[in-house]
Each structure stands twice: as C-alpha cells, then as structure tokens.
Amino acid sequence: MFKSMSLAVVVVGLTACGSDSEQSAQCKSYLACIKATTPQISATAEVTYGVDGSCWETADTARVCTAACTDGLTQLRGQFPDASACK
C-alpha cells in the first residue's frame, strides 16, 4: 500500500498538458477498493487516479498510472481479502 501511496504523491505533481487519455478500468477498481478499505487516502487518490485526475493528461502518464493502479489493487486485495469492493 505504501508503494502505491508514494506513487500517487509523485503523480499528483504532474502538470496539465490537455487530456489525451481516459481513466482506466484498473484505476476505477483501485479507487473503489481504496474508498472501501482506506478512505483516509481516498481524496488524494481521486485527484490522481479519478476521472479528471492528473493521470489522464497524456498517454505516457496513463500507462504509468494504470500500472500503479494494478499494483495498488493487488496490494490492497492482499491486505483486505474480504473486501468485496476489491474483488
């Protein structure tokens, strides 16, 4: 989880260049899992990985963010195996 949170902080710092990409399905799932299991970081994660997040400004950031969401979701599933929002 800490790896994902630190990556989120890095991605939040990206600057806007126009929107080239849409939120990935992996990040939608990751945000749902965060909201259910670690709501204290939900607002920060939404700024980065949400529909209007900094992740979707370029194709390159979208790829990095999608990979981060995949990794983060895997970590949260391991920590909260019974959380239905993370399945």
GINORVEN-V663107 format. One record per pair of residues at least 24 apart in sequence whose ideal C-beta (glycine too) atoms are under 10 Angstrom apart, sorted by the first residue. I is the first residue (numbers start at 1). J is the second residue. Records with the same first field share a line. If there is no record, write none. Layout:
I = J, J
This chain:
1 = 34, 37, 38, 41, 72, 75, 76, 78, 79, 80
2 = 75
3 = 68, 71, 72, 75
4 = 30, 34, 38, 41, 45, 49, 68, 69, 70, 71, 72, 73, 74, 75, 76
5 = 34, 38, 41, 44, 45, 72, 75
6 = 68
7 = 48, 64, 65, 67, 68, 69, 71, 72
8 = 34, 41, 44, 45, 46, 47, 48, 49, 53, 54, 55, 65, 68, 69, 72
9 = 44, 48
10 = 48, 64, 68
11 = 45, 47, 48, 49, 53, 54, 55, 57, 61, 64, 65, 68
12 = 44, 45, 47, 48, 49, 53, 54, 55
13 = 48, 54
14 = 48, 53, 54, 55, 57, 58, 60, 61, 64, 65
15 = 54, 57
16 = 54, 57, 58
17 = 54, 57, 58, 61
18 = 57, 58
19 = 52, 56, 57, 58, 62
20 = 56, 57, 58, 59, 60, 61, 62
21 = 55, 56, 57, 58, 59, 60, 61, 62, 63, 65, 66
22 = 51, 55, 56, 62
23 = 49, 50, 51, 52, 53, 55, 56, 62, 65, 66, 69
24 = 49, 55, 56, 62, 63, 65, 66, 67, 69, 70
25 = 66, 69
26 = 65, 66, 67, 68, 69, 70, 71, 72, 73
27 = 51, 53, 55, 56, 62, 65, 66, 68, 69, 70, 72, 73
28 = 69
29 = 69, 70, 72, 73, 76, 77, 85, 86, 87
30 = 65, 66, 68, 69, 70, 71, 72, 73, 74, 75, 76, 86
31 = 69, 72, 73, 85
32 = 73, 83, 84, 85, 86, 87
33 = 69, 72, 73, 75, 76, 77, 79, 80, 83, 84, 85, 86, 87
34 = 69, 72, 73, 76, 85, 86
35 = 85
36 = 76, 80, 83, 84, 85, 86
37 = 76, 77, 79, 80, 82, 83, 85, 86
38 = 76, 79, 80, 83
45 = 69, 72
